[in-house]
Amino acid sequence: MNLLQSLRTKWWFGAVAIFASARLTTFALFFAISQIQEANYWTGAQPGYFDFLNIWDVEWYHRVFDHGYPSVLPLGSDGAVLQNEWAFYPGFPFLLRAIHFVIPLDWKYLAPLIATAFGFVFIVYAYKLLRLRLDERTSLWTVAIISFAWASPVLQTGYAESMQLALIAAALYYFLQRRDVLVLAALAIAALTRPGVLAFALMFAILFVIHRTDARERVRLFVLTLGAGVLGIAWLLIAWSTTGRFDAYLKTENAWRAGYTGSDSIAPFMGWFESASFYLGDGLGQFFVLGVLGLMVWLLTRPSVRAIGVELWLWSIAYLVYLFAVFFPQSSTPRILLPAFPLLAGLAIATVDKPKVVRGGIIAASLIGQVVWLLACWKYTAPDYTPP
């Protein structure tokens, strides 16, 4: 038996092969679009593949990798906190700093390579997670939809998304396996990788309410809710203890949206309305948000979405509620929605038995979406207000 035949017998081979084909396809798209990239703040014209992957927020992660975080927040002439490193969690860049001691590659190579490796870890955990609820064929079709998703190119750039997704998928898998120590371990790392762990606290809290008659399960869920809640605010507390300002993280985050909102603070549950008002104007903007909320309710109540299982369904709801509470929607929205990947299993369930032309059309639409995402969000043409 040759190596390829041996690999094909492994349970993970199908998922890994699908994800690898998606990443190779996206590599080709990145390379093609780099050839029409003009000279910009980060690179010259027609940059190489790795140079092209090291733009936008990759610069901020590189700064954290290089020198960590300021103990004094930078302020503008009006006293407002300016954009700074505290908006970017340390898990990914500090891990790369540790790896760099062993593998002394330049950041521009190390960051995308490790991010891509985490992408493979994510897809393996996602597949294991899906197989707990779905058959092999539907699980692999879900993996394909996830792997070719519009914002999936970010999984091979120096962003922390692939690491976060790997930890989210691992936490969900271990939760369904009732291995709670590993759930909290994954969430502890995730809490220092990207925002979003508070959504786990909400999911556990909802399940706590649901399990009214199971005292043992309620104790388990109470502990998980408390643990995820504390971990979810850990980075805010670390920023406070380091800078001496209790609002250090929130003021830093607001520095990215103040130009849109004109506000010096973040009001919970207002970001979507502020964004819609900025882009569409008062009245129409608020109506649009209500329409989006209605669409989300409709989507989440579809039988195919409910079929993913109550835990994955509640995770998706909890994450979307979390985003509604804290997020300011703009061009990065497709990337920010990636942790709700279980919802794509609902699409897979609804289409797995459709003719090949339908499934092929979904992948084709995803590839077109990737091209649009790369052209509109990743390719930089100054002044550019569409970050990925």
C-alpha positions as CSV (number, residue, x, y, z in Angstrom):
1,M,0.0,0.0,0.0
2,N,1.5,3.3,-1.1
3,L,1.4,6.5,1.0
4,L,-1.7,8.0,-0.7
5,Q,-3.6,4.8,-0.4
6,S,-2.7,4.7,3.3
7,L,-3.8,8.2,3.9
8,R,-7.1,7.6,2.2
9,T,-7.9,5.1,4.9
10,K,-7.6,7.8,7.6
11,W,-10.9,9.2,9.0
12,W,-9.8,12.7,8.5
13,F,-8.5,12.4,4.9
14,G,-11.6,13.6,3.2
15,A,-12.0,16.7,5.3
16,V,-8.3,17.6,5.0
17,A,-8.2,17.0,1.2
18,I,-11.2,19.3,0.7
19,F,-9.7,22.0,2.8
20,A,-6.3,21.7,1.1
21,S,-8.0,22.0,-2.3
22,A,-9.8,25.1,-1.1
23,R,-6.6,26.7,0.2
24,L,-4.7,25.9,-3.0
25,T,-7.6,27.5,-5.0
26,T,-7.4,30.6,-2.8
27,F,-3.6,30.7,-3.1
28,A,-4.2,31.0,-6.9
29,L,-6.7,33.8,-6.3
30,F,-4.4,35.7,-4.0
31,F,-1.6,35.4,-6.5
32,A,-3.7,36.6,-9.4
33,I,-5.1,39.6,-7.5
34,S,-1.6,40.5,-6.3
35,Q,-0.7,41.1,-9.9
36,I,-3.1,44.0,-10.1
37,Q,-2.3,45.4,-6.6
38,E,-0.8,48.9,-6.9
39,A,1.9,50.2,-4.6
40,N,0.5,50.9,-1.2
41,Y,1.3,51.6,2.5
42,W,2.5,48.1,3.0
43,T,4.0,46.8,-0.3
44,G,5.2,47.8,-3.7
45,A,3.2,47.1,-6.8
46,Q,2.5,43.4,-7.7
47,P,3.8,42.1,-4.4
48,G,4.8,38.4,-3.9
49,Y,2.3,36.0,-2.3
50,F,3.7,36.4,1.3
51,D,4.1,40.1,1.0
52,F,0.5,40.4,-0.2
53,L,-0.7,38.4,2.8
54,N,1.0,40.8,5.2
55,I,-1.2,43.8,4.9
56,W,-4.2,45.3,6.8
57,D,-4.4,44.1,10.4
58,V,-1.5,41.7,10.0
59,E,0.6,44.7,10.7
60,W,-1.0,45.1,14.2
61,Y,-0.4,41.5,15.0
62,H,3.2,41.9,13.9
63,R,3.6,44.9,16.2
64,V,2.3,42.8,19.1
65,F,4.8,40.0,18.1
66,D,7.6,42.6,17.9
67,H,7.1,44.7,21.1
68,G,3.9,43.7,22.9
69,Y,1.5,46.3,24.3
70,P,1.8,50.0,25.4
71,S,1.5,50.6,29.2
72,V,0.3,54.1,28.4
73,L,-2.6,54.5,25.9
74,P,-1.8,56.9,23.0
75,L,-4.1,59.9,23.0
76,G,-5.1,62.4,20.3
77,S,-5.1,66.1,20.7
78,D,-8.7,65.9,21.9
79,G,-7.8,63.3,24.6
80,A,-9.5,60.4,22.8
81,V,-7.7,57.1,22.7
82,L,-6.1,56.4,19.4
83,Q,-5.9,53.0,17.6
84,N,-3.3,50.8,19.3
85,E,-2.2,47.3,19.9
86,W,-4.7,46.6,22.7
87,A,-7.4,45.8,20.2
88,F,-5.5,42.7,19.1
89,Y,-5.3,39.8,21.4
90,P,-1.9,38.2,22.2
91,G,-2.6,34.5,21.7
92,F,-1.6,34.3,18.0
93,P,1.3,36.7,17.9
94,F,2.8,35.5,21.3
95,L,2.5,31.9,20.1
96,L,4.4,32.9,16.9
97,R,7.0,34.6,19.1
98,A,7.6,31.3,20.9
99,I,7.7,29.3,17.6
100,H,10.1,31.8,16.2
101,F,12.7,30.8,18.8
102,V,12.6,27.3,17.3
103,I,11.9,28.1,13.7
104,P,13.5,31.5,13.0
105,L,11.5,32.4,10.0
106,D,10.6,36.0,9.2
107,W,7.2,37.1,10.4
108,K,5.8,37.5,6.8
109,Y,6.4,33.8,6.2
110,L,5.7,32.4,9.7
111,A,2.4,34.2,10.3
112,P,0.5,32.9,7.3
113,L,2.0,29.4,7.5
114,I,1.0,29.0,11.1
115,A,-2.4,30.5,10.4
116,T,-2.9,28.1,7.5
117,A,-1.8,25.2,9.8
118,F,-4.5,26.3,12.3
119,G,-7.0,26.3,9.5
120,F,-6.3,22.5,9.1
121,V,-6.7,22.0,12.8
122,F,-10.0,23.9,12.6
123,I,-11.4,21.8,9.8
124,V,-10.4,18.5,11.5
125,Y,-12.1,19.5,14.7
126,A,-15.1,20.9,12.7
127,Y,-15.4,17.6,10.9
128,K,-15.2,15.6,14.2
129,L,-17.8,17.9,15.6
130,L,-20.2,17.5,12.7
131,R,-19.8,13.7,12.7
132,L,-21.3,13.7,16.2
133,R,-24.6,14.9,14.7
134,L,-24.5,14.2,10.9
135,D,-23.6,11.4,8.6
136,E,-20.3,11.3,6.7
137,R,-21.6,12.6,3.4
138,T,-23.4,15.6,4.9
139,S,-20.4,16.3,7.1
140,L,-18.0,16.4,4.2
141,W,-20.4,18.6,2.2
142,T,-20.5,21.0,5.1
143,V,-16.7,21.0,5.2
144,A,-16.6,21.9,1.6
145,I,-19.0,24.8,2.1
146,I,-17.0,26.1,5.0
147,S,-13.7,25.6,3.2
148,F,-14.8,27.6,0.2
149,A,-16.7,30.3,2.1
150,W,-16.5,33.9,0.9
151,A,-14.2,35.0,3.8
152,S,-12.2,31.8,4.0
153,P,-9.1,33.4,2.4
154,V,-8.5,35.0,5.8
155,L,-7.7,31.6,7.2
156,Q,-4.3,31.6,5.3
157,T,-3.3,35.1,6.2
158,G,-1.6,36.4,9.4
159,Y,-4.9,37.0,11.1
160,A,-5.9,35.1,14.3
161,E,-9.2,33.8,12.8
162,S,-8.0,30.3,12.0
163,M,-6.6,29.9,15.6
164,Q,-9.8,31.2,17.1
165,L,-12.0,28.9,14.9
166,A,-9.8,25.8,15.8
167,L,-10.4,26.6,19.5
168,I,-14.1,27.2,19.1
169,A,-14.6,23.9,17.2
170,A,-12.5,22.1,19.8
171,A,-14.5,23.6,22.7
172,L,-17.8,22.7,21.0
173,Y,-16.5,19.1,20.3
174,Y,-15.3,18.6,23.9
175,F,-18.5,20.0,25.3
176,L,-20.6,17.5,23.4
177,Q,-18.1,14.8,24.6
178,R,-18.6,16.1,28.2
179,R,-14.9,16.7,28.6
180,D,-15.3,20.0,30.4
181,V,-11.7,20.5,31.6
182,L,-10.7,20.5,27.9
183,V,-13.7,22.8,27.1
184,L,-12.4,25.4,29.6
185,A,-8.8,24.9,28.5
186,A,-9.8,25.7,24.9
187,L,-11.8,28.7,26.0
188,A,-8.9,30.0,28.2
189,I,-6.7,30.1,25.1
190,A,-9.5,31.4,22.9
191,A,-10.1,34.2,25.4
192,L,-6.6,35.5,24.7
193,T,-6.9,34.9,20.9
194,R,-9.9,36.9,19.8
195,P,-13.2,38.3,21.2
196,G,-16.2,35.9,21.4
197,V,-15.9,33.7,24.5
198,L,-18.8,35.6,26.1
199,A,-21.0,33.9,23.5
200,F,-20.1,30.6,25.1
201,A,-21.2,31.9,28.5
202,L,-24.6,32.9,26.9
203,M,-24.9,29.4,25.3
204,F,-24.2,27.6,28.6
205,A,-26.6,29.9,30.4
206,I,-29.4,29.2,27.9
207,L,-28.8,25.4,28.3
208,F,-28.8,25.9,32.1
209,V,-32.3,27.3,31.9
210,I,-33.4,24.5,29.5
211,H,-32.2,21.7,31.8
212,R,-34.5,22.6,34.7
213,T,-35.1,19.1,35.9
214,D,-31.6,17.8,35.6
215,A,-29.8,19.0,38.8
216,R,-26.4,17.4,37.9
217,E,-26.4,19.0,34.4
218,R,-27.4,22.3,35.8
219,V,-24.4,22.3,38.1
220,R,-22.2,21.4,35.2
221,L,-23.6,24.2,33.1
222,F,-23.5,26.7,35.9
223,V,-19.7,26.1,36.3
224,L,-19.2,26.4,32.5
225,T,-21.2,29.6,32.4
226,L,-19.3,31.1,35.2
227,G,-15.9,30.0,33.7
228,A,-16.7,31.3,30.2
229,G,-18.0,34.5,31.7
230,V,-14.8,35.2,33.6
231,L,-12.7,34.2,30.7
232,G,-14.8,36.4,28.3
233,I,-13.7,39.5,30.2
234,A,-10.2,38.5,31.0
235,W,-8.6,40.6,28.3
236,L,-10.5,43.7,29.5
237,L,-9.1,43.1,33.0
238,I,-5.6,42.5,31.7
239,A,-5.7,45.8,29.7
240,W,-7.0,47.6,32.9
241,S,-4.3,46.2,35.1
242,T,-1.5,47.0,32.6
243,T,-2.6,50.6,31.7
244,G,-4.4,51.6,34.8
245,R,-7.5,52.5,32.9
246,F,-10.5,50.2,33.4
247,D,-11.9,51.2,30.0
248,A,-8.6,50.7,28.1
249,Y,-9.8,47.9,25.9
250,L,-13.2,49.4,25.1
251,K,-11.8,52.9,24.4
252,T,-9.2,51.3,22.1
253,E,-12.0,49.4,20.3
254,N,-14.0,52.6,19.9
255,A,-11.0,54.2,18.2
256,W,-11.9,52.1,15.1
257,R,-15.6,53.1,15.0
258,A,-15.5,56.7,16.3
259,G,-15.1,58.0,12.8
260,Y,-18.4,56.4,11.9
261,T,-20.4,57.0,15.0
262,G,-18.9,60.3,16.3
263,S,-19.2,58.8,19.8
264,D,-16.5,58.5,22.4
265,S,-18.0,55.3,23.8
266,I,-19.5,52.0,22.8
267,A,-23.2,51.5,23.6
268,P,-24.3,47.9,23.7
269,F,-26.8,46.8,21.1
270,M,-26.4,50.0,19.2
271,G,-23.6,49.2,16.8
272,W,-25.9,47.7,14.1
273,F,-28.3,50.7,14.2
274,E,-25.3,53.1,14.1
275,S,-23.8,51.3,11.2
276,A,-27.0,51.2,9.2
277,S,-27.7,54.9,9.9
278,F,-24.2,55.7,8.7
279,Y,-24.5,53.8,5.5
280,L,-28.2,54.1,4.7
281,G,-29.3,57.1,6.7
282,D,-31.8,57.4,9.5
283,G,-35.1,55.6,9.0
284,L,-34.1,53.4,6.1
285,G,-31.1,52.2,8.2
286,Q,-33.2,51.2,11.2
287,F,-35.7,49.5,8.9
288,F,-32.9,47.6,7.3
289,V,-31.6,46.3,10.7
290,L,-35.1,45.1,11.6
291,G,-35.3,43.3,8.3
292,V,-31.9,41.6,8.9
293,L,-33.1,40.6,12.4
294,G,-36.2,39.1,10.9
295,L,-34.2,37.2,8.3
296,M,-32.0,35.8,11.0
297,V,-35.0,34.6,13.0
298,W,-36.4,33.0,9.9
299,L,-33.0,31.4,9.1
300,L,-32.5,30.0,12.6
301,T,-35.9,28.4,12.6
302,R,-35.5,26.5,9.4
303,P,-35.8,22.7,9.9
304,S,-32.4,22.1,8.3
305,V,-30.8,24.5,10.7
306,R,-32.5,23.0,13.7
307,A,-31.3,19.6,12.5
308,I,-27.7,20.4,13.5
309,G,-28.6,19.7,17.1
310,V,-29.6,21.9,20.0
311,E,-26.1,22.7,21.2
312,L,-24.7,23.8,17.8
313,W,-27.9,25.6,17.1
314,L,-27.7,27.5,20.4
315,W,-24.0,28.3,19.9
316,S,-25.0,29.9,16.6
317,I,-27.8,31.9,18.2
318,A,-25.5,32.9,21.1
319,Y,-22.8,34.1,18.8
320,L,-25.1,36.1,16.7
321,V,-26.7,37.7,19.8
322,Y,-23.2,38.5,21.0
323,L,-22.4,40.2,17.7
324,F,-25.6,42.2,17.9
325,A,-24.5,43.4,21.3
326,V,-21.0,44.5,20.5
327,F,-20.2,44.6,16.8
328,F,-20.3,47.5,14.4
329,P,-21.1,46.0,11.0
330,Q,-19.0,47.0,8.0
331,S,-16.9,45.4,5.3
332,S,-15.3,42.9,7.8
333,T,-18.7,41.3,8.6
334,P,-18.2,38.2,6.5
335,R,-15.0,37.4,8.4
336,I,-16.6,38.2,11.8
337,L,-19.4,35.8,11.0
338,L,-17.1,32.8,10.5
339,P,-17.5,31.4,14.1
340,A,-21.1,30.8,13.3
341,F,-19.9,28.1,10.9
342,P,-22.4,25.5,12.2
343,L,-25.1,27.4,10.4
344,L,-23.5,26.3,7.1
345,A,-24.3,22.7,8.2
346,G,-27.9,23.7,7.8
347,L,-27.3,24.7,4.2
348,A,-25.5,21.4,3.7
349,I,-28.4,19.4,5.2
350,A,-30.8,21.2,2.9
351,T,-28.8,20.7,-0.3
352,V,-26.8,17.4,0.2
353,D,-29.3,15.4,-1.8
354,K,-29.8,18.1,-4.5
355,P,-28.4,17.5,-8.0
356,K,-24.7,18.0,-8.5
357,V,-25.4,21.1,-10.5
358,V,-26.9,22.7,-7.4
359,R,-24.0,21.8,-5.2
360,G,-21.6,22.8,-7.9
361,G,-23.4,26.2,-8.1
362,I,-23.0,26.7,-4.4
363,I,-19.2,26.2,-4.6
364,A,-19.1,28.4,-7.8
365,A,-21.0,31.2,-6.0
366,S,-18.6,30.8,-3.0
367,L,-15.6,31.2,-5.4
368,I,-17.2,34.3,-6.9
369,G,-17.7,35.6,-3.4
370,Q,-14.0,35.0,-2.6
371,V,-13.0,37.0,-5.7
372,V,-15.4,39.8,-4.7
373,W,-14.1,39.7,-1.1
374,L,-10.4,39.8,-2.3
375,L,-11.0,42.6,-4.7
376,A,-13.3,44.7,-2.5
377,C,-11.7,44.1,0.9
378,W,-8.1,42.7,0.6
379,K,-6.8,44.5,-2.4
380,Y,-5.9,48.0,-1.2
381,T,-6.5,51.2,-3.3
382,A,-6.1,54.4,-1.3
383,P,-8.2,55.8,0.3
384,D,-9.7,52.4,1.2
385,Y,-12.4,52.1,3.8
386,T,-13.3,48.4,3.2
387,P,-11.0,46.4,5.5
388,P,-11.3,42.6,5.3
